[in-house]
Amino acid sequence: MSLADTLNLGCACQTLSLPRLREQLETTPALGGLAARLAISHPHLFSASAVFLDSSVALHIQQAVSAIERVIALPAWQAQALARAPATAALSHGPAGVFMGYDFHLTDTGPRLIEINSNAGGALLNAALARAHSACCEAFGELLDPPDAMRSLDAVFVGMFRSEWASQRGGAPLRTVLIVDDAPADQYLAPEFELFRELFAAHGLCALVADAADLQWRNGALTHPALPSGMAVDLVYNRLTDFYLQDPAHEALRLAHQAGAVVLTPHPRTHALFADKRNLVLLSDNDWLARQGVSEPDRALLQSVVPATQRVDPDHADALWAARRRLFFKPAAGFGARAAYRGDKLTRRVWSEILAGDYVAQSLVPPSERLVQVQGEPRLLKLDLRAYTYRAQVQLLAARTWSGQTTNFRTDGGGFSPVVVLSGAPDPLSQAGHEAVQHFNVH
């Protein structure tokens, strides 16, 4: 095993500093008490254990993201993706979409892509968590990536939003940013909305957390009652899961986006091109990729990373049922593991619902595991990895640990985990590797 595998499976170290986490979360007086509230309302949001990753795997993930986005830029890809999406997805005002999320399982042969998300949540929470863990890992010395990137992430994130603004508005000044969702205070990641509001405010922007139903489209401008009279909404950070803005409650936002009167990120086009699960079928189809002129190196990379995926066609129901134990079934428009099923757990009733719906079947890639401590006892939890990206560049790697059929935040000892990339990691049987393992077993 690699050093990262050895640590993940053999070291139940707990490296989270709760005082440091409080400092990282409560950056302004308005956020005072947030850490204590999270401990009560979200007891399984943060794991006390970091996840280790070899630098070669991190590089593999970056290369895969770049290759995928080269494919997505192809006219043939865009034509097929937009043809099955509502008309709102055809609009292109310039923004690319903030916080793309590429989710991976780690295997003996490298990372395998499970899905792509167009409005991946948790980046700001994970950045704070990573900084709260970092001080505990300094004894690892040169094995760890330098922490400078973690310290500058907030500025990187704000710069990403300014880049989205400039891609549509050029040099015009950005004044107002709204973080928008349905009933935002009731969302599980509502605390992150508060963090974004304060981050934007710290960079001189007027920022609000808003319910999409409260937005108003009047006289060619998108407004909100909480903004000063006459001030329009400049940019909307979109956390809605109504990806194509089809809900009547989102009409004001849809009309403003159609008119180009607001900078919306991410937006319907982003979801259609990236996050529709049916896209995985073509990403795993080597023949189709070859016909579109995708280079041989990119096709080889995608074959190694993207599990074989197919549409669930009732005409092939018997063959799919027979092979179900080797498959994972996902709704084409799904998110957050909702209505997703491992084939070996299917009942006939659920199978009939899958056949009646719009599903894809992906070759099953079991998640790797992380050893953690739960009330002083070691326990193996499942592990997945998320790459937060912008314009094909990985900004942050984060992990989540859990137990159960699908990812969740209900597991003792689980939750978000920072990813520690081991740069130039030695063989675990070498002296340096042995000392590293010993250090973390002690601490």
C-alpha positions in Angstrom: 0.0 0.0 0.0 1.0 3.6 -0.5 1.7 5.8 2.6 -1.7 7.5 2.2 -3.5 4.1 2.2 -1.5 3.0 5.2 -2.5 6.1 7.1 -6.1 6.0 6.1 -6.5 2.3 7.0 -4.2 2.1 10.0 -4.2 5.3 11.9 -7.3 6.5 13.7 -5.7 9.8 14.6 -7.9 12.8 15.5 -6.3 16.1 14.3 -9.1 18.6 14.5 -8.5 21.5 16.9 -11.9 22.7 18.1 -10.6 26.1 19.2 -9.0 26.6 15.8 -12.2 25.6 14.1 -14.1 28.2 16.1 -11.6 30.8 15.1 -11.9 29.9 11.4 -15.7 29.9 11.4 -16.4 32.9 13.6 -14.4 35.5 11.6 -16.7 38.4 12.3 -18.9 39.3 15.3 -22.0 38.4 13.2 -20.8 34.8 13.2 -20.3 34.6 16.9 -21.5 31.4 18.4 -21.7 29.6 15.0 -19.4 26.8 16.1 -21.4 26.1 19.2 -24.7 26.1 17.2 -23.2 23.7 14.7 -22.1 21.3 17.4 -25.8 21.0 18.4 -27.6 21.2 15.1 -25.0 19.5 12.9 -23.2 17.0 15.2 -21.9 14.9 12.3 -20.9 17.8 9.9 -17.2 17.7 10.6 -14.9 14.7 11.2 -12.1 14.9 13.6 -9.8 12.9 11.3 -8.1 14.1 8.1 -8.0 12.0 4.9 -4.6 11.3 3.3 -3.9 11.4 -0.4 -0.8 10.7 -2.4 0.3 13.6 -4.6 0.1 11.3 -7.7 -3.6 10.8 -7.1 -4.2 14.5 -6.7 -2.4 15.1 -10.0 -4.5 12.3 -11.6 -7.7 14.1 -10.5 -6.5 17.4 -11.9 -5.6 15.8 -15.2 -9.0 14.1 -15.3 -10.9 17.3 -14.7 -8.9 19.0 -17.5 -9.6 16.2 -19.9 -13.3 16.2 -19.1 -13.7 19.9 -19.6 -11.9 19.7 -22.9 -14.6 17.2 -24.0 -17.4 19.4 -22.7 -16.1 22.3 -24.7 -16.6 20.3 -28.0 -19.5 21.5 -30.2 -20.8 17.9 -30.5 -20.9 17.5 -26.7 -22.7 20.8 -26.2 -25.2 20.1 -29.0 -26.3 16.7 -27.5 -26.4 18.0 -23.9 -28.5 21.1 -24.8 -30.8 19.3 -27.1 -32.4 17.4 -24.1 -32.4 20.4 -21.7 -35.0 23.2 -21.4 -34.6 26.3 -23.5 -33.1 28.2 -20.5 -30.0 26.1 -20.8 -29.2 27.4 -24.2 -28.4 30.9 -22.8 -24.8 31.8 -22.5 -23.9 35.1 -21.0 -20.3 34.4 -20.3 -20.1 32.9 -16.7 -18.8 29.4 -16.4 -20.3 28.5 -13.1 -18.7 28.6 -9.6 -17.9 25.6 -7.5 -18.1 22.7 -9.8 -17.9 19.5 -7.8 -16.2 16.3 -9.2 -16.8 13.4 -6.9 -14.5 10.4 -6.8 -14.0 7.1 -5.2 -10.5 5.9 -4.6 -9.5 2.5 -5.9 -6.3 0.4 -6.1 -6.0 1.5 -9.8 -6.6 5.2 -9.1 -9.5 7.7 -8.7 -12.9 6.8 -10.3 -15.4 9.6 -11.1 -18.8 9.0 -9.6 -20.6 12.1 -10.7 -20.2 15.8 -11.4 -22.2 18.5 -9.6 -22.9 22.0 -10.8 -23.5 23.7 -7.5 -21.4 21.8 -5.1 -21.9 23.0 -1.5 -19.5 22.9 1.4 -16.4 24.6 -0.1 -16.2 27.4 2.5 -16.9 25.0 5.4 -14.2 22.6 4.1 -11.7 25.5 3.8 -12.3 26.5 7.4 -12.1 22.8 8.5 -8.8 22.3 6.6 -7.2 25.3 8.4 -8.4 24.0 11.7 -6.6 20.7 11.1 -3.4 22.1 9.6 -1.5 23.0 12.8 -1.8 19.4 14.0 -0.1 18.1 10.9 3.0 20.3 10.9 5.2 17.5 12.4 4.8 15.7 9.1 7.3 18.2 7.7 8.1 18.0 4.0 5.6 15.2 3.4 2.8 17.7 3.4 1.8 20.3 0.9 2.5 23.9 2.1 -0.4 25.4 3.9 -0.2 28.7 2.0 -2.9 27.7 -0.4 -5.4 27.1 2.5 -4.7 30.6 3.9 -5.4 32.3 0.5 -8.5 30.3 -0.4 -11.0 32.9 0.7 -9.5 35.4 -1.7 -9.4 32.8 -4.4 -13.1 32.2 -4.0 -14.0 35.9 -4.0 -11.8 36.3 -7.1 -13.8 33.5 -8.8 -17.1 35.4 -8.3 -15.5 38.6 -9.6 -14.3 36.7 -12.6 -17.9 35.5 -13.3 -19.0 39.1 -13.0 -16.4 40.4 -15.4 -17.1 37.7 -18.0 -20.6 39.2 -18.3 -20.2 42.8 -17.2 -16.7 43.6 -18.1 -15.2 46.4 -16.0 -18.5 47.6 -14.4 -18.4 47.7 -10.6 -19.8 44.7 -8.7 -21.9 46.0 -5.8 -24.5 43.5 -4.7 -24.4 39.7 -4.2 -27.3 37.5 -3.1 -26.8 34.0 -1.9 -30.1 32.4 -3.1 -32.0 29.2 -2.2 -35.5 28.0 -1.3 -36.2 28.8 2.4 -32.4 29.2 2.9 -32.6 29.2 6.7 -34.1 25.7 6.5 -31.3 24.2 4.3 -28.8 21.8 5.9 -25.9 23.9 4.8 -27.5 27.2 5.8 -24.5 28.0 8.1 -22.4 28.2 5.0 -24.7 30.9 3.5 -23.8 33.0 6.6 -20.1 32.4 6.0 -20.5 33.6 2.3 -22.4 36.6 3.3 -19.7 37.7 5.7 -16.9 36.9 3.2 -18.5 39.0 0.5 -19.1 41.8 3.0 -15.5 41.7 4.1 -14.5 42.4 0.5 -16.7 45.5 0.2 -19.8 44.0 -1.3 -23.4 44.4 -0.2 -24.4 40.7 0.5 -27.6 39.1 1.6 -29.0 35.6 2.0 -32.3 35.5 0.2 -35.2 33.2 -0.6 -35.7 32.9 -4.3 -39.4 33.5 -3.9 -38.7 37.0 -2.5 -36.9 38.2 -5.6 -38.8 40.7 -7.8 -38.5 41.3 -11.6 -39.5 44.9 -12.3 -38.7 47.4 -15.0 -35.9 45.3 -16.4 -34.1 44.8 -13.0 -33.9 42.1 -10.4 -34.6 43.5 -6.9 -35.1 42.3 -3.4 -37.0 44.0 -0.6 -34.1 44.1 1.8 -31.9 46.1 -0.6 -31.9 49.9 -0.5 -34.5 51.5 -2.7 -33.3 51.7 -6.3 -30.5 49.1 -5.9 -30.7 46.1 -8.2 -29.2 42.7 -7.6 -25.9 42.5 -9.5 -24.9 38.8 -9.0 -26.8 35.8 -7.6 -24.8 32.9 -6.1 -27.3 30.2 -7.0 -27.8 27.3 -4.5 -31.1 26.2 -5.9 -31.7 22.6 -6.9 -34.3 23.7 -9.4 -31.5 23.6 -11.9 -33.5 24.9 -14.9 -35.5 27.5 -12.9 -38.8 25.8 -13.8 -40.6 26.3 -10.5 -43.1 29.2 -10.6 -41.5 30.6 -7.4 -38.3 31.2 -9.4 -39.9 33.1 -12.2 -38.3 36.5 -11.3 -34.8 34.9 -11.3 -35.5 33.1 -14.6 -36.7 36.2 -16.3 -33.8 38.2 -15.1 -31.4 35.5 -16.3 -33.1 35.3 -19.7 -32.7 39.0 -20.1 -29.1 39.1 -19.0 -30.1 41.5 -16.3 -28.3 39.6 -13.5 -25.1 37.5 -13.4 -26.3 34.1 -12.3 -23.8 31.5 -11.2 -24.0 28.6 -11.6 -26.8 28.6 -14.2 -29.0 26.2 -16.2 -26.4 25.8 -19.0 -23.8 24.7 -16.5 -26.0 21.9 -15.2 -26.9 20.7 -18.7 -23.3 20.6 -19.9 -21.8 19.1 -16.8 -24.1 17.7 -14.2 -26.8 15.8 -16.0 -26.1 12.1 -15.1 -26.7 11.1 -18.8 -23.5 12.9 -19.7 -21.6 10.0 -17.9 -22.8 7.7 -20.7 -20.8 9.5 -23.4 -17.9 10.3 -21.1 -17.4 6.5 -20.7 -18.0 5.8 -24.4 -14.6 5.5 -26.0 -16.0 5.0 -29.5 -18.1 8.2 -29.3 -15.2 10.2 -28.0 -13.0 8.9 -30.8 -15.5 10.0 -33.4 -15.5 13.5 -31.9 -11.7 13.8 -32.3 -10.8 13.4 -28.6 -7.1 12.7 -28.4 -5.9 9.2 -27.6 -4.2 10.3 -24.3 -7.5 12.0 -23.2 -9.5 8.9 -24.1 -7.1 6.7 -22.3 -7.3 8.9 -19.2 -11.1 9.0 -19.3 -11.3 5.2 -19.7 -9.2 4.9 -16.5 -11.3 7.4 -14.6 -15.0 7.2 -15.7 -16.8 4.0 -14.9 -18.9 2.5 -17.7 -22.4 4.0 -17.6 -25.5 3.3 -19.6 -29.1 4.5 -19.9 -31.7 2.4 -18.1 -33.8 1.2 -21.1 -36.9 -0.9 -20.3 -36.1 -2.9 -23.5 -33.0 -4.2 -21.6 -34.6 -4.5 -18.2 -34.0 -8.2 -17.8 -30.2 -7.9 -18.6 -29.9 -4.9 -16.2 -31.7 -6.8 -13.5 -29.5 -9.8 -13.9 -26.4 -7.5 -13.7 -27.7 -5.3 -10.9 -25.3 -6.4 -8.2 -22.5 -4.8 -10.3 -24.4 -1.6 -10.9 -25.4 1.7 -9.2 -28.6 3.4 -10.3 -29.0 7.2 -10.4 -31.7 9.5 -11.6 -30.5 11.6 -14.6 -31.6 14.8 -12.8 -30.7 13.7 -9.3 -28.4 15.2 -6.7 -27.2 14.5 -3.2 -27.7 10.7 -3.6 -31.5 11.2 -3.6 -33.3 8.3 -5.2 -30.0 6.6 -5.9 -29.6 2.9 -5.3 -27.0 0.1 -5.1 -28.1 -2.7 -7.4 -27.6 -5.3 -4.7 -30.0 -3.5 -2.4 -32.9 -3.2 -5.0 -36.4 -4.6 -4.4 -38.7 -5.3 -7.2 -40.9 -2.3 -6.2 -37.9 0.1 -6.4 -36.8 -1.6 -9.7 -40.2 -0.8 -11.2 -39.8 2.8 -10.2 -36.4 3.0 -11.8 -37.7 1.5 -15.1 -40.5 4.1 -15.1 -38.1 7.0 -14.4 -35.1 8.4 -16.2 -32.1 6.6 -14.8 -28.6 5.7 -15.6 -26.8 2.6 -14.5 -23.1 3.0 -13.6 -20.6 0.2 -12.9 -20.4 -0.1 -9.2 -17.2 1.4 -7.7 -17.1 0.6 -4.0 -15.7 3.5 -1.9 -12.4 3.2 0.0 -12.3 3.4 3.7 -10.9 5.6 6.5 -10.2 4.4 10.1 -11.6 6.8 12.7 -12.2 6.7 16.4 -15.8 6.7 17.7 -16.0 6.9 21.5 -12.5 5.6 21.8 -13.1 2.6 19.5 -11.7 2.2 16.0 -14.2 2.1 13.2 -13.9 1.9 9.4 -16.1 4.4 7.5 -16.6 4.7 3.8 -14.8 7.6 2.0 -15.4 9.7 -1.0 -13.5 12.7 -2.4 -14.6 15.9 -3.9 -12.6 18.3 -6.1 -14.0 21.8 -6.1 -13.1 23.4 -9.4 -13.4 26.5 -11.5 -12.7 26.6 -15.2 -11.0 23.2 -15.1 -8.7 24.1 -12.2 -8.9 22.3 -8.9 -9.2 24.8 -6.0 -9.8 22.5 -3.1 -9.9 18.8 -2.3 -12.2 17.7 0.4 -13.5 14.3 1.7 -16.5 12.9 3.4 -16.7 9.8 5.6 -19.9 7.9 6.3 -21.6 4.6 6.8 -24.7 3.3 5.0 -25.8 2.8 1.4 -25.3 6.4 0.3 -23.3 9.4 1.5 -24.8 11.2 4.5 -24.1 13.4 7.5 -25.7 11.1 10.1 -22.6 8.9 11.0 -20.8 9.1 14.3 -17.2 10.0 13.6 -18.0 10.9 10.0 -18.7 14.1 8.1 -16.5 16.5 6.1 -12.8 15.7 6.3 -9.9 17.8 5.1 -7.6 16.2 2.5 -3.9 16.1 3.3 -1.9 15.7 0.1 1.4 13.9 0.8 3.9 15.5 -1.5 6.9 13.2 -2.4 5.5 10.6 0.0 8.0 7.8 0.8 7.3 4.1 0.6 5.4 3.3 3.9 8.1 0.6 4.7 10.9 3.2 4.5 12.3 4.8 7.6 10.5 8.1 6.8 7.2 6.4 6.1 7.5 4.4 9.4 8.2 7.6 11.4 5.3 9.3 9.8 2.9 6.5 10.7 4.3 6.3 14.2 3.8 10.1 14.7 0.2 9.9 13.8 -0.4 6.8 15.8 0.9 8.6 18.9 -1.1 11.8 18.2 
